[in-house]
Amino acid sequence: MNDHGMEDIKKFRTALHRLMASDDGKIVAEGLNRMYVEQSALGDNELQTAYRLGQKEFVQGILADAAKELTF
């Protein structure tokens, strides 16, 4: 990855961390956790289950990244 791409990642992660640390961000994080992480990913068919698992994985990744301090 070039320096420009790495700089974009740093900016994004810094903004994400600040946003989710705010009062509004905490409300959003709680809602995302309740609506996507804590809910069952099992659907009526394999495609729906795969879609829900993807949502859950994405939200968990965003919340985990938001909680971590940048160390680069």
Beta strands, then each sheet from edge to edge (+ up, - down):
end
